[in-house]
């Protein structure tokens, strides 16, 4: 096997909008120059699935026709399932990088916790594989993602070269603006959904409910992802799998007399 | 309305094992002395749903017969949906406390990210409502949870009295031992699933896959939840909705020349 082949980086690509979504097609085209790409993605949209994993129904894998040397598989699982299936059933070695997206709609602030896109990246962090989730603060399904290519290549290339600290990944969001002002390294903003449900009546006179809401970020500090996006920058938030509120440990110890 | 009524605390109870699971029945019985209980829980088991929310199918709510003054509702949604529906459609005021569980099986370490039980508590943290998830490091479906009652009452009473810092909740796990040595305030341990899939062949000769794995925690520091549980203590981890890896921000800023 020639040296260039053994040196070639292996990149696993997934998403939560499904394997036929425009975002993942753009992503694949951007990443092609960086290494060997294997795609393992949900067969349908999985938005809002968070870090769900499938434990009560059988998982299926279907290999699709290769396109330009890129192996593609679709599964009936969630984004987290796709990463697990790829690592354990599909790939012949550990990937050098996991890339998820490009998601239609942002996953900044606390939305990371609802995001299947980011769950796939967090699966990488859990297995100490460098991983990045890309999302777009735009909901136009006909959006041309081309402008993001240079940035995505740069961020993935940097990550392939330098890796990421154990137990972490990157949450990258693009602003709703095809000429970003640049990249900002941010902390996650703390926002909340001001929610409600639209109550409707079905044909049998029974009520059903659709979730609706407005996302509000009271914290407008300039070092947050929300501020960066609203001011035309790409936000990169380093994400940890350690959810401990370390700053609260001492006061809790006093409450519980845990010395 | 008498003063005692207006002073009464409102406690929302949910879980991810479903409204008929033994764990939630024990939980309700423990919490009854602390205030007015309203139960809004999934109609079936939702284990492994993580922080999934339902956005593509209609949500339904069914009110059940009240039992001993406790209002009960079941929904076809996830644990996170149940909290959202409760806050926006069912409860007549903001609850003083959200309690989720008791889960069959632990949700310590990174398993918090897969846990529907903890997603319900995290929903509380997102809305600045004190919230606690309780789980049991035991998978015996006939387990008598009674021994946990004193501790659960104490932890809920403390939380009702003192509240919790904004954007945080508690992840409480009981050891596999009906005589816990006491309570330890911990940080979340960093473990990982050493996973695989069992491949089976269906009646049509097509393969399907079941996730299986072993949970491994290399980090055995005495201040972790894993250590506490394995040594017979109840672990309490304060949890934050801020997933920023703050310690990585400076080095990333250098990589991206973000001054």
Contacts between the chains, C-beta under 8 A, distances in Angstrom:
chain1	res1	chain2	res2	distance
A	45	B	56	7.4
A	47	B	55	6.4
A	47	B	56	7.6
A	48	B	52	6.3
A	48	B	53	4.7
A	48	B	54	7.2
A	48	B	55	4.5
A	48	B	56	7.7
A	49	B	50	7.5
A	49	B	52	4.9
A	50	B	49	7.5
A	50	B	50	4.2
A	50	B	51	3.4
A	50	B	52	4.5
A	50	B	53	7.1
A	50	B	80	7.6
A	50	B	119	6.9
A	51	B	50	3.4
A	51	B	51	6.2
A	51	B	52	8.0
A	51	B	113	4.8
A	51	B	114	5.6
A	52	B	48	6.3
A	52	B	49	4.9
A	52	B	50	4.5
A	52	B	52	4.3
A	52	B	114	7.9
A	53	B	48	4.7
A	53	B	50	7.1
A	53	B	114	5.8
A	53	B	211	6.6
A	54	B	48	7.2
A	54	B	211	7.0
A	55	B	47	6.4
A	55	B	48	4.6
A	55	B	210	8.0
A	55	B	211	6.0
A	56	B	45	7.5
A	56	B	47	7.6
A	56	B	48	7.7
A	58	B	200	7.6
A	58	B	202	7.6
A	58	B	208	3.6
A	58	B	209	6.6
A	58	B	210	6.6
A	59	B	197	7.2
A	59	B	208	6.4
A	59	B	209	4.3
A	59	B	210	7.3
A	59	B	211	7.2
A	60	B	206	7.5
A	60	B	207	7.7
A	60	B	208	5.7
A	60	B	209	7.4
A	61	B	207	7.5
A	61	B	209	7.0
A	80	B	50	7.5
A	80	B	114	7.9
A	81	B	211	7.5
A	84	B	195	5.9
A	84	B	197	7.6
A	84	B	211	6.4
A	85	B	197	6.8
A	85	B	209	6.8
A	87	B	195	7.6
A	88	B	195	5.7
A	88	B	196	5.2
A	88	B	197	5.6
A	89	B	197	5.6
A	89	B	199	7.4
A	89	B	209	6.6
A	110	B	126	5.9
A	110	B	241	5.3
A	112	B	243	5.7
A	113	B	51	4.8
A	113	B	119	7.7
A	113	B	122	6.5
A	113	B	126	7.9
A	113	B	241	6.8
A	113	B	243	7.5
A	114	B	51	5.6
A	114	B	52	7.9
A	114	B	53	5.8
A	114	B	80	7.9
A	119	B	50	6.9
A	119	B	113	7.7
A	122	B	113	6.5
A	126	B	110	5.9
A	126	B	113	7.9
A	126	B	192	5.4
A	126	B	193	7.4
A	127	B	192	6.2
A	128	B	192	7.8
A	158	B	255	5.8
A	158	B	256	7.8
A	162	B	255	6.8
A	164	B	248	7.8
A	165	B	245	7.1
A	165	B	247	7.8
A	165	B	248	5.7
A	167	B	190	5.6
A	168	B	245	4.5
A	168	B	248	6.0
A	182	B	258	7.7
A	183	B	256	4.9
A	183	B	258	6.1
A	184	B	258	5.8
A	185	B	249	5.7
A	185	B	252	4.5
A	185	B	253	4.7
A	185	B	256	5.9
A	185	B	258	4.8
A	186	B	249	8.0
A	187	B	242	7.4
A	187	B	244	4.4
A	187	B	246	6.5
A	187	B	249	6.8
A	188	B	242	5.6
A	188	B	243	5.9
A	188	B	244	4.5
A	190	B	166	8.0
A	190	B	167	5.6
A	190	B	241	6.9
A	190	B	242	6.4
A	192	B	126	5.4
A	192	B	127	6.3
A	192	B	128	7.8
A	193	B	126	7.4
A	195	B	84	5.9
A	195	B	87	7.6
A	195	B	88	5.7
A	196	B	88	5.2
A	197	B	59	7.2
A	197	B	84	7.6
A	197	B	85	6.9
A	197	B	88	5.6
A	197	B	89	5.6
A	199	B	89	7.5
A	200	B	58	7.6
A	202	B	58	7.6
A	206	B	60	7.5
A	207	B	60	7.7
A	207	B	61	7.5
A	208	B	58	3.6
A	208	B	59	6.4
A	208	B	60	5.7
A	209	B	58	6.6
A	209	B	59	4.3
A	209	B	60	7.4
A	209	B	61	7.0
A	209	B	85	6.8
A	209	B	89	6.6
A	210	B	55	8.0
A	210	B	58	6.6
A	210	B	59	7.3
A	211	B	53	6.6
A	211	B	54	6.9
A	211	B	55	6.0
A	211	B	59	7.2
A	211	B	81	7.5
A	211	B	84	6.4
A	236	B	252	6.5
A	236	B	256	7.0
A	237	B	243	7.9
A	237	B	244	5.8
A	238	B	244	6.7
A	238	B	245	4.0
A	238	B	248	3.9
A	238	B	249	6.3
A	238	B	252	5.8
A	239	B	243	4.9
A	239	B	244	6.9
A	239	B	245	6.0
A	240	B	243	6.0
A	240	B	244	7.1
A	240	B	245	3.9
A	241	B	110	5.3
A	241	B	113	6.8
A	241	B	190	6.9
A	242	B	187	7.4
A	242	B	188	5.6
A	242	B	190	6.4
A	243	B	112	5.7
A	243	B	113	7.5
A	243	B	188	5.9
A	243	B	237	7.9
A	243	B	239	4.9
A	243	B	240	6.0
A	243	B	243	6.8
A	244	B	187	4.4
A	244	B	188	4.5
A	244	B	237	5.8
A	244	B	238	6.7
A	244	B	239	7.0
A	244	B	240	7.1
A	245	B	165	7.0
A	245	B	168	4.5
A	245	B	238	4.0
A	245	B	239	6.0
A	245	B	240	3.9
A	246	B	187	6.5
A	247	B	165	7.8
A	248	B	164	7.8
A	248	B	165	5.7
A	248	B	168	6.0
A	248	B	238	3.9
A	249	B	185	5.7
A	249	B	186	8.0
A	249	B	187	6.8
A	249	B	238	6.3
A	252	B	185	4.5
A	252	B	236	6.5
A	252	B	238	5.8
A	253	B	185	4.7
A	255	B	158	5.8
A	255	B	162	6.8
A	256	B	158	7.8
A	256	B	183	4.9
A	256	B	185	5.9
A	256	B	236	7.0
A	258	B	182	7.7
A	258	B	183	6.1
A	258	B	184	5.8
A	258	B	185	4.8
